[in-house]
Amino acid sequence: MKSRGRIAVIGVGNEFRRDDGVGWAVLSRLRERPLPPGTRLATCDGDPGRLIGLWEGARLAVVVDAAHAHPGTPGRVHRLELDAELLPQPQTTSSHGLGLGEAVELARVLGRLPDHLVVYAVEGADSALGTGLSPAVADAVEPLVKAVEAEIARRPA
């Protein structure tokens, strides 16, 4: 696959389902920071087709999403990495009906994976209707913002 220049950072979730909004919260903070040209920030509800459309053509895609783990530790962050191969099966599942793994596998089959994909999955405590993150997940937002900035910095154009 030829190298492409765009970077896609995608916050997955629903800001009206408490901790499921962690990806959106990270994107909100990133919008306040200077990022390299060609960096595209987007939010997504987790629909596989929309995810593929957002990362297609990117040399780097970073996805931030809430996850459920059993047993779970709210606020714990899992980092998964993929270089145009199969995504290893995580010990967490997406908080959406169809998971990120299904989107990755579909994109792989269709030849629409980014050159490099990094996923940050944050274990949540509360996905009930409402706004605002639980304290443990809120505490993970700033370190996640810094981690995403570091991912971008490691892969200069």
N, C-alpha and C positions, 0 to 999 in steps of 0.2 A: 504494500500500500504506500503510495507516495505521501510524503510529509506535507501537511497543510499548515496554514498560519494561524487560523482562528483558535481562540480558547473559549470554551463554553463552561460557565459555572451555573449549575441548575439547583435551585432549592425546591425540593419536592415536598408536598404535603397540603395541609389545609389549615390556614391560620385561625379558623373558627372551631378547631378540634384540639384546643390546648397544646399539648406537647407535639402533636403532629405538625405544628407550625414552626418547628425549629429550623427547618431549611429556609423558610421565608424570613425568619429573624436574622439568620446569617447573611442572606442576600441583602436585607435592608441595611445592615452595617457595612457590607462591602460597597454599596452604592455611595457611601459617604467617603470612601477612600480612593486615592489615585491608583488606577490599575493600568497596565500596559495597553497601548492601542491594540485593537483587535480582540479585546476581551469582551465577551457578551454575557450579561447577567440575565437570567430568566427564572421565573417561578413556573411550577407545573403541578398539576393535581396527581401525577403519577401514571396517567394513561400511557401505555407503552408506545403508541403511535406518536403522541406528542413528544415524549422523551427522545425517541429516535430522531424526530424532526429537529429538535433543539441541539442535539450533539452531532448530527450528520455533518460531515465535512470538517470537523474540528481535529486539530492535532492533539489537543488535550481537552478532556471534559472532566469536570469535577462535579460530583453530585452529592448533595447533603440531604439526608432523609431521616425521618424518625423510624425506629424499629422496635419490634417486640422481641424480647428474649425470655426464655424460661429455663432457669430462674433469671430474673433481670436485676440490673443495678441501674436505676434511673441516672441519666447523665453520662454513663459510660459510653465512650466513642470507639467504634470499630472502623479500621481503615482497611479497605479492600482495593486491590490494584489489578488491572487487566491491561494487557498489551495485545489487543486484537486476537485474543484466544478465549477459551471458555472461562467464565467467572467461577472461581471456586465456590462451592456451596457454603454460605455463611451459617453461623449458629444462630442468626437472627432472621426474622422475617419482616417484610415491609408491613407498614400499618395500612396498606392499601389492598384491595381485593386481588389484583394481579401485582406481583412483586417486581422489583427492579430486575431480578434474575431472569424473569420471562422477557422483559424488554431487551436485556442484553443478548439473550439467546436468539430472539427474533432478529435483532440487528446483525448478529453474527451470520445467521443464515442468509440474510438479505445483502450482506456486504456493506452494512451501514454503521459499523462501529467506528468510533473515533480512533485515532492512532493509539492513544493512551487514555485509559479511563480510571479515575480514582473515585471511590465511593466512601463517604463518611456516613456511617449509620449510627444514630444516637439513640440509645435505649431510653424510652419514655416512661413516665409514671402515670400520666393521665391523658386519655384521648377523648374525654367526654366533651359534649358541646360547650363552647365557651371560648373566651380569649385569654391569653396570657399563658406563659410557660410555667411549669412547676419549678420550684427553686433549684433542684439539681440539674434540670435541663437548661434553665436560664444561665446557670454558672458555666455551662459548657459552650455557650455561644461565642464569647470573646476568644477563647483558645481555638475554636473552630475557624473563626475569621482569620486568625494568624496562621493556622495550618493551611488554609486555602491560599492565602497570600504566598506562603512558602512553596506550595505546589507550583504556583504560577512562576515564581522566581527561579525555580529549579529547571524550568523548561523555556529558556528565552527563545525568541523567534529566530 
